[in-house]
Amino acid sequence: MFRKMILLLLLIPVSLYSQNLDIDLLRQINTSEVLPSDPFFQFTSDSYTAIVIAVPLSVGIAGLIRQDEDMCMKAIEIGVSSAVNAGFAHLLKYAVNRPRPYVTYPDIMKKSDGGSGSFPSGHTSAAFATATSLSLSYPKWYVIIPSYLWAGTVGYSRMYLGVHYPSDVLAGAVLGAGSAWLTYKVNNWLQTSFKKNYGFHF
């Protein structure tokens, strides 16, 4: 499963780049003009750090106040999924080492900061890891819809700001969601194993 996911992530930019769809789509999203929407997308892009930290922290504090062990465990799971995603994203960035679009194509307007390699989008993967983990923990429409709407907007903002290709964002979304799903499954397996073998869960 993990090998297939990595293979898919590596094939996405190759296939899109070879067909020139990646840069063509980016050129339709990114513009050199200063637009009224620029501050909104910059704010949305910058929001990922605060929200990725605030979500598990808020769930954890609420769990402690209510003395709800299950809620505290969900907070830990959400935090772990973000850490797992960050590790995978960091490894892929340095393994692929794809230049940012504004480096390769001078007509792409850089409207935000871009650090290390372009593939995958770290902002997007972090947003989708949090959205997926939160949605798995609380599978209600009023949690799922706002979570993925925010994550999707973060991903779009990275293209709008000219710092990522569409394939970077797509790969980031797959990686983030996959990291959260993997963490969720591993946690469930651990809980089931401990309950079966020791008569309790942690």
C-alpha positions, 0 to 999 in steps of 0.5 A, spaced: 500 500 500 505 504 502 509 503 495 503 504 491 502 511 494 509 513 493 509 510 486 503 514 484 506 520 488 512 520 483 508 519 477 503 524 478 508 530 476 512 526 470 505 525 467 503 532 467 509 535 466 510 531 459 503 533 457 505 540 459 498 540 463 501 542 469 504 549 467 498 551 462 493 550 468 498 554 473 498 559 468 490 560 468 490 560 475 496 565 477 497 572 474 502 577 474 496 583 476 495 585 483 488 583 485 483 584 490 483 577 492 491 577 493 491 578 501 485 573 502 489 567 498 495 569 502 492 569 509 489 562 507 496 560 505 499 562 511 493 560 516 495 552 515 501 553 521 496 556 526 490 551 524 494 545 524 497 546 531 490 549 533 486 543 532 489 538 536 491 543 541 483 545 542 481 538 541 486 536 547 484 541 551 477 540 551 478 533 552 482 535 559 476 539 561 471 534 560 475 529 562 474 525 556 479 520 555 477 518 547 477 526 546 484 526 548 486 520 544 483 523 538 487 530 539 494 525 539 492 522 533 491 528 529 497 531 532 501 524 530 498 524 523 501 531 522 507 529 524 507 523 520 505 527 514 511 532 515 516 527 515 514 524 508 513 531 505 520 533 507 523 526 505 519 527 498 521 534 497 529 532 498 528 526 494 525 529 488 528 536 488 523 539 483 524 547 482 519 552 484 515 554 478 517 561 478 524 559 477 523 555 471 518 559 468 519 567 469 512 569 467 510 565 473 509 571 478 511 569 485 506 572 490 509 568 496 515 565 500 517 558 497 522 555 500 525 548 499 523 543 493 516 544 490 514 537 490 509 536 494 506 542 496 507 542 504 502 547 506 497 542 502 499 536 505 499 539 512 492 542 511 489 535 508 492 531 513 489 535 519 482 535 515 482 528 514 484 526 521 479 531 524 474 528 519 475 521 521 475 523 528 468 526 527 465 524 521 459 529 521 458 533 515 459 540 519 466 538 520 468 534 514 465 540 509 469 546 512 475 542 513 476 540 506 473 547 504 479 550 508 484 544 505 482 545 498 483 553 499 490 552 501 492 548 496 489 553 491 492 558 494 499 555 493 498 555 485 494 562 485 501 565 489 505 562 484 509 557 488 507 550 486 504 546 480 498 543 480 501 536 481 505 539 487 498 540 490 495 534 488 500 530 490 500 534 497 493 532 498 494 525 496 500 525 501 496 528 507 490 524 506 494 518 506 498 520 512 492 521 516 488 515 514 494 511 515 495 514 522 488 512 523 488 505 521 495 504 525 491 507 531 485 502 531 490 496 530 494 498 536 487 499 540 484 493 538 491 489 539 491 492 546 484 490 548 485 483 545 491 482 549 491 486 555 484 487 556 484 495 556 486 500 551 490 506 551 
